[in-house]
Amino acid sequence: MQNGIYFITGIDTNIGKTIATGLIAKKLLDSGQKVVTQKLVQTGNQDFSEDILMHRQLMNIPLQPVDLSKKTMPEIFSYPSSPHLAAKIDKRPIDFEHLKFATKELKQEYDIVLIEGAGGIMVPLTENYLTLDYVKEYQYPLILVTNGKLGSINHTLLNLHLIQTENIPLYAIAYNHYQSNTNDVIESDTIQYLQKYLSRYFPNAIWIDIPNYKGVNT
């Protein structure tokens, strides 16, 4: 992976973005690259991002100074919902300049920044501004997390069609074997189908296998 900022999203909620983000970061760290993760908008927490805690556990490193300074978790809302609703309930709008500044500061300290989004790419950040709009604005290369559960082919292709239509650079599909809750026949066919689709329509994108990791408490 080249130096830069990458945005990680999923085909659905509970698809394993946090596991994928942490394990991708771990692999980069083990290869000698200076990498950090950021949870762009965390909902359902009070003062600290549980997803960042999970990332560090997966990376097998302690909390970093950038975590303690909240650069890796620039916006935290208490209600466990889409960011636009959580911000409304907490009566505090998302500070987009703060998000931009936090990511910029992380990039000054690290070679690679992996930004984990909230939910999928169409999740609203405000009433009129989607996660899609945010990714398009900054043209972050996208890592799309999927798995082999029934229906994932449809959801993955819908996401890929949107990514292609909106001219968003796709860096990778991260296939998450973690808790995919499916049978071997479906999973094997899903992997083969998506790999062929990727090579046909996104020849420059790569395939990342996320193992069925069981060494973390969820």
C-alpha positions as CSV (number, residue, x, y, z in Angstrom):
1,M,0.0,0.0,0.0
2,Q,1.4,3.4,-1.0
3,N,1.5,6.3,1.5
4,G,-1.7,8.2,1.7
5,I,-5.2,8.4,3.2
6,Y,-7.6,5.6,2.6
7,F,-11.3,5.4,3.5
8,I,-12.8,2.2,4.7
9,T,-16.6,1.6,4.3
10,G,-18.8,-1.5,4.2
11,I,-21.7,-2.9,2.1
12,D,-23.8,-2.7,5.3
13,T,-23.7,-2.1,9.0
14,N,-22.2,-5.0,11.1
15,I,-20.2,-6.2,8.1
16,G,-16.9,-6.1,10.1
17,K,-15.4,-2.8,9.1
18,T,-13.7,-2.3,12.5
19,I,-12.2,-5.8,12.4
20,A,-11.1,-5.2,8.8
21,T,-9.6,-1.8,9.6
22,G,-7.6,-3.1,12.6
23,L,-6.3,-6.1,10.8
24,I,-5.3,-4.2,7.7
25,A,-3.5,-1.7,9.9
26,K,-1.8,-4.6,11.8
27,K,-0.5,-6.1,8.5
28,L,0.9,-2.7,7.4
29,L,2.5,-2.2,10.8
30,D,4.1,-5.6,10.7
31,S,5.5,-4.8,7.2
32,G,7.3,-1.7,8.7
33,Q,4.9,1.0,7.5
34,K,4.0,3.8,9.8
35,V,0.2,3.6,10.0
36,V,-2.7,4.9,12.1
37,T,-6.4,4.4,12.0
38,Q,-9.1,7.1,12.5
39,K,-12.8,6.7,13.3
40,L,-14.2,9.7,11.5
41,V,-17.5,9.9,13.3
42,Q,-18.2,7.6,16.3
43,T,-21.7,7.2,17.5
44,G,-23.0,5.3,20.5
45,N,-20.1,6.4,22.7
46,Q,-19.5,9.1,25.3
47,D,-15.9,10.2,25.6
48,F,-13.8,7.7,23.7
49,S,-14.2,5.6,20.5
50,E,-14.7,1.9,21.1
51,D,-13.7,1.3,17.5
52,I,-10.3,2.9,18.1
53,L,-9.8,0.7,21.2
54,M,-10.6,-2.3,19.0
55,H,-8.2,-1.1,16.3
56,R,-5.3,-0.9,18.8
57,Q,-6.2,-4.3,20.3
58,L,-6.0,-5.8,16.8
59,M,-2.8,-4.0,16.0
60,N,-1.4,-5.2,19.3
61,I,-0.2,-1.8,20.4
62,P,-1.3,0.5,23.3
63,L,-3.3,3.7,22.8
64,Q,-1.2,6.3,21.0
65,P,-0.7,10.0,21.9
66,V,-2.9,10.8,18.9
67,D,-5.7,8.7,20.5
68,L,-5.4,10.5,23.8
69,S,-5.5,13.8,22.0
70,K,-8.6,12.6,20.2
71,K,-7.2,13.2,16.7
72,T,-8.2,9.7,15.8
73,M,-11.7,10.2,17.0
74,P,-12.5,13.8,16.2
75,E,-16.3,13.5,16.5
76,I,-18.1,11.4,19.1
77,F,-21.8,11.3,19.7
78,S,-23.7,9.4,22.4
79,Y,-26.7,7.9,20.4
80,P,-26.0,4.7,18.5
81,S,-27.4,5.7,15.1
82,S,-26.5,7.3,11.8
83,P,-24.3,10.4,12.4
84,H,-27.0,12.8,11.1
85,L,-29.5,11.5,13.8
86,A,-26.9,11.2,16.5
87,A,-25.8,14.8,15.9
88,K,-29.4,15.9,16.1
89,I,-30.1,14.1,19.3
90,D,-26.9,15.5,20.9
91,K,-27.9,18.9,19.6
92,R,-24.4,19.5,18.2
93,P,-23.6,19.5,14.4
94,I,-20.6,17.7,13.0
95,D,-17.7,20.0,12.7
96,F,-16.4,19.2,9.3
97,E,-13.4,21.5,9.5
98,H,-12.4,19.7,12.6
99,L,-12.6,16.4,10.8
100,K,-10.5,17.7,8.0
101,F,-7.9,19.2,10.3
102,A,-7.6,16.0,12.4
103,T,-7.0,13.8,9.4
104,K,-4.5,16.3,8.0
105,E,-2.6,16.3,11.3
106,L,-2.5,12.5,11.4
107,K,-1.1,12.4,7.8
108,Q,1.7,14.7,9.0
109,E,2.7,12.2,11.6
110,Y,2.0,8.9,9.7
111,D,2.7,7.6,6.2
112,I,-0.7,5.9,6.0
113,V,-4.0,6.9,7.5
114,L,-7.0,4.5,7.4
115,I,-10.3,6.2,8.0
116,E,-13.1,4.0,9.2
117,G,-16.5,5.4,8.2
118,A,-19.8,4.9,10.1
119,G,-22.0,2.3,8.4
120,G,-22.1,2.2,4.6
121,I,-21.2,4.8,2.0
122,M,-24.7,6.2,1.7
123,V,-25.0,6.9,5.4
124,P,-26.0,10.5,5.9
125,L,-23.6,12.8,7.9
126,T,-26.2,15.6,7.8
127,E,-29.6,15.9,6.3
128,N,-28.1,16.9,2.9
129,Y,-24.6,15.5,3.0
130,L,-23.7,11.8,2.7
131,T,-20.6,9.8,3.5
132,L,-20.4,9.4,-0.3
133,D,-20.2,13.2,-0.6
134,Y,-17.4,13.3,1.9
135,V,-15.4,10.6,0.1
136,K,-15.9,12.3,-3.3
137,E,-14.9,15.7,-1.9
138,Y,-11.5,14.4,-0.8
139,Q,-11.1,11.7,-3.4
140,Y,-9.9,9.2,-0.9
141,P,-9.1,5.7,-2.3
142,L,-11.9,3.4,-1.0
143,I,-11.6,0.0,0.6
144,L,-15.0,-1.7,0.5
145,V,-15.6,-4.4,3.2
146,T,-17.9,-7.3,2.3
147,N,-18.4,-10.9,3.3
148,G,-20.1,-14.1,2.2
149,K,-23.5,-13.8,3.9
150,L,-26.6,-14.4,1.8
151,G,-27.3,-11.2,-0.1
152,S,-23.8,-9.8,0.0
153,I,-23.3,-10.2,-3.8
154,N,-26.2,-7.9,-4.5
155,H,-25.1,-5.4,-1.9
156,T,-21.5,-5.5,-3.0
157,L,-22.4,-5.0,-6.7
158,L,-24.7,-2.1,-5.8
159,N,-21.9,-0.4,-4.0
160,L,-19.4,-1.1,-6.8
161,H,-21.9,0.3,-9.4
162,L,-22.2,3.5,-7.3
163,I,-18.5,3.8,-6.8
164,Q,-18.0,3.5,-10.6
165,T,-20.8,5.9,-11.4
166,E,-19.5,8.5,-9.0
167,N,-15.8,8.1,-10.2
168,I,-14.6,7.2,-6.7
169,P,-11.2,5.5,-6.8
170,L,-11.5,1.9,-5.5
171,Y,-8.3,0.6,-3.9
172,A,-9.6,-2.7,-2.7
173,I,-12.3,-5.1,-1.7
174,A,-11.7,-6.4,1.7
175,Y,-13.4,-9.8,2.0
176,N,-14.2,-10.4,5.7
177,H,-14.2,-14.0,6.8
178,Y,-14.9,-12.9,10.3
179,Q,-18.4,-14.1,11.4
180,S,-19.6,-14.4,7.8
181,N,-22.4,-16.7,9.1
182,T,-22.8,-18.6,5.8
183,N,-22.1,-22.0,4.4
184,D,-19.1,-23.0,2.4
185,V,-20.9,-23.3,-0.9
186,I,-22.3,-19.8,-0.8
187,E,-19.0,-18.3,0.5
188,S,-16.9,-20.1,-2.2
189,D,-19.2,-18.9,-5.0
190,T,-19.4,-15.4,-3.6
191,I,-15.6,-15.1,-3.5
192,Q,-15.2,-16.4,-7.1
193,Y,-17.9,-14.2,-8.4
194,L,-16.7,-11.0,-6.8
195,Q,-13.1,-11.6,-7.8
196,K,-14.1,-12.1,-11.4
197,Y,-16.2,-9.0,-11.3
198,L,-13.4,-7.0,-9.7
199,S,-10.9,-8.1,-12.4
200,R,-13.3,-7.2,-15.2
201,Y,-14.5,-3.8,-14.0
202,F,-11.9,-2.6,-11.5
203,P,-8.6,-4.2,-12.8
204,N,-6.5,-1.8,-10.8
205,A,-8.2,-2.7,-7.5
206,I,-6.8,-5.4,-5.2
207,W,-8.4,-8.2,-3.2
208,I,-7.7,-8.3,0.6
209,D,-8.6,-11.4,2.6
210,I,-9.6,-10.6,6.2
211,P,-9.1,-13.8,8.3
212,N,-11.7,-15.2,10.6
213,Y,-9.9,-13.7,13.6
214,K,-11.0,-15.0,17.0
215,G,-8.4,-13.3,19.2
216,V,-10.4,-10.2,20.2
217,N,-13.4,-9.6,22.4
218,T,-16.4,-8.1,20.6
